[in-house]
Amino acid sequence: MDYIDELAEKSVKEAVKSLVAKGKPCHGGSVPIEAVSIMMKYGHGRVSETIACAKIDDAIKRLREREELESSARATTQLGVGEQISDGS
């Protein structure tokens, strides 16, 4: 895994924590948007928005496969890394 992939995973985890801290729901729409924003900030211009979106999607899949981020059929605001994220259904 390269630097950009690691940055994407870190951004997803930080996005979940940020949304929970703000009292906002974590779901398949909010987490990627927040994570892309975080990744762009920490990427210091090295990552385009298009690449960030793709890398964030891949990072979410990897984190779910490793069970560091779980899918759920319903959204909840009581989420955290290692807990659940809804796919928006």
C-alpha positions, 0 to 999 in steps of 0.5 A, spaced: 500 500 500 502 506 498 502 513 501 496 515 497 492 509 499 494 510 507 492 517 506 485 515 504 484 510 510 486 515 515 482 520 512 476 515 512 477 513 519 478 521 521 471 522 517 467 517 521 470 520 528 469 527 525 462 526 523 460 523 530 463 528 534 459 533 530 453 529 531 452 528 524 450 521 521 455 516 518 452 513 512 455 511 505 453 519 503 456 523 508 463 519 510 466 519 503 464 526 502 467 528 509 473 523 507 475 526 500 475 533 504 480 531 509 484 527 504 484 533 499 487 537 505 492 533 508 494 531 501 497 538 500 495 539 492 498 532 491 491 528 490 486 531 485 479 530 487 477 525 482 483 520 485 481 522 492 474 519 490 476 513 487 482 512 493 476 513 498 472 508 495 477 503 495 479 505 502 472 504 505 472 497 501 479 495 504 477 497 511 470 493 511 474 487 509 479 487 515 472 489 519 475 495 521 469 499 518 462 495 518 456 495 514 449 496 517 442 497 513 441 503 517 444 509 519 446 511 526 449 517 529 453 513 534 458 510 530 466 510 530 471 507 527 471 499 528 463 500 529 458 501 523 457 505 517 450 505 513 450 504 505 445 509 505 439 504 504 
